[in-house]
Amino acid sequence: MVLGQEYSVVSNNTSNMKMAEAASDVTITFNLNTMKMKVEGNTASTEITYALHGQLTGANWATTVMTKDPSATPETWTYTGTPAVPVGQTLVTHQEDGNMSLVKAAKNVTVTLDTNTSKIKIEGEEDVEIVTYVINSSLTEETWSIANMTEGTDGEWTYTVTPLIAEGEMLVQKMVNGTAKEYYKAAATDLLKAGTSVTLSTAGTANLKYKLSLETEYTFTFAPETGKLSVSEGLSAIANVNADAAEAPVYYNLQGVRVETPAAGLYIVVRSDKVAKEYVK
């Protein structure tokens, strides 16, 4: 229906009528004698805006309103921020096969939408990606905890620990700027023991099971290129104690308070120049 026009109404007609344009202060008058309907009112303005919907500012999807450039011809809309997007790429907004993937870290980014061509152009400065690896495991706590690995000159990453939990599960995580990006898992049947290695992959379906000794220091070595995780055995805890027998251990609780007579539980233990977490029975 158009404002100011009259429309004939037929009884038993199942078709509905609808407004052809946005309107406000609408009055609809129906004349029973002529069976006509008249629509009057004010034309309402239609405001069109554009927004980006995605993971521009975090892991959760959110809608970010774009700003119209009043001086640009053709009409363009922009967004400026520091999301994780690839720099200098032109991406079509209408895609039949799914969402667009914006993956590279960048800063001072401007996203420009050309409404005539329905294309987005992304400009800005490519940011530095800091890649690290961590072991997420039950090695030191019954609940899982994360331990940072140390990068070597050969591109491999290592982590040394004396386990407090002899049997459990683990996986390796790839971190980019402190955020977990990939998870390296194993096959369901894999088992890691001292002196062995297992190949992990991002396509793995199970956490890696391990079986180690409580009284031995182990070094885990991970090679990102191949996904190989190996574990080597170091000195036993007994050997370390014998080496430091001349100096009595000093116990601290997990809040760093010294404990003279430790009861059963988990403590931070200092022996000579060595510090470790130990469970006292």
Long-range contacts (C-beta under 8 A, 24 or more apart in sequence): 1-39, 2-39, 3-39, 3-40, 3-41, 3-42, 3-43, 4-38, 4-39, 4-40, 5-38, 5-39, 6-36, 6-37, 6-38, 7-36, 7-37, 7-38, 7-39, 8-35, 8-36, 8-37, 9-35, 9-36, 9-37, 10-35, 11-35, 21-46, 22-46, 49-77, 50-77, 50-113, 50-115, 52-79, 52-111, 54-99, 54-100, 54-102, 55-83, 55-84, 55-102, 56-81, 56-83, 56-84, 56-85, 56-102, 57-81, 57-83, 66-111, 66-113, 74-114, 74-115, 74-116, 75-114, 75-115, 75-116, 76-112, 76-113, 76-114, 76-115, 77-112, 77-113, 77-115, 78-110, 78-111, 78-112, 78-113, 79-110, 79-111, 80-108, 80-109, 80-110, 80-111, 81-109, 82-106, 82-107, 82-108, 82-109, 82-127, 83-109, 85-109, 85-111, 85-122, 85-124, 86-122, 87-122, 87-123, 87-124, 87-125, 87-126, 88-122, 88-123, 89-121, 89-122, 90-119, 90-120, 90-121, 90-122, 91-119, 91-120, 91-121, 91-122, 92-118, 92-119, 92-120, 93-118, 93-119, 93-120, 94-118, 104-129, 105-129, 105-176, 105-177, 129-176, 129-177, 130-176, 130-177, 130-178, 131-174, 131-175, 131-176, 132-157, 132-174, 132-175, 133-157, 133-172, 133-173, 133-174, 133-175, 133-222, 133-224, 134-172, 134-173, 134-175, 135-159, 135-170, 135-171, 135-172, 135-173, 135-220, 135-222, 136-170, 136-171, 136-172, 136-173, 137-168, 137-169, 137-170, 137-171, 137-210, 138-165, 138-168, 138-169, 138-170, 139-163, 139-164, 139-165, 139-168, 139-170, 139-210, 140-164, 140-165, 140-277, 141-165, 146-173, 149-220, 149-222, 155-223, 155-224, 155-225, 156-221, 156-222, 156-223, 157-221, 157-222, 157-223, 157-224, 158-219, 158-220, 158-221, 158-222, 159-219, 159-220, 160-217, 160-218, 160-219, 160-220, 160-234, 161-217, 161-218, 161-220, 162-214, 162-215, 162-216, 162-217, 162-218, 162-237, 162-276, 163-212, 163-213, 163-214, 163-216, 163-218, 164-214, 164-266, 164-277, 164-278, 164-279, 166-211, 166-212, 166-213, 166-214, 167-209, 167-210, 167-211, 167-212, 168-209, 168-210, 169-207, 169-208, 169-209, 169-210, 170-207, 170-208, 170-210, 171-200, 171-204, 171-207, 171-208, 172-200, 172-222, 172-229, 174-224, 184-222, 184-227, 184-229, 192-229, 192-231, 193-231, 194-218, 194-231, 194-232, 194-233, 195-231, 195-232, 195-233, 196-230, 196-231, 197-228, 197-229, 197-230, 197-231, 198-228, 198-229, 198-230, 199-226, 199-227, 199-228, 199-229, 200-227, 200-228, 200-229, 201-227, 240-271, 240-274, 241-271, 243-272, 244-271, 244-272, 244-274, 247-271, 247-272, 251-280
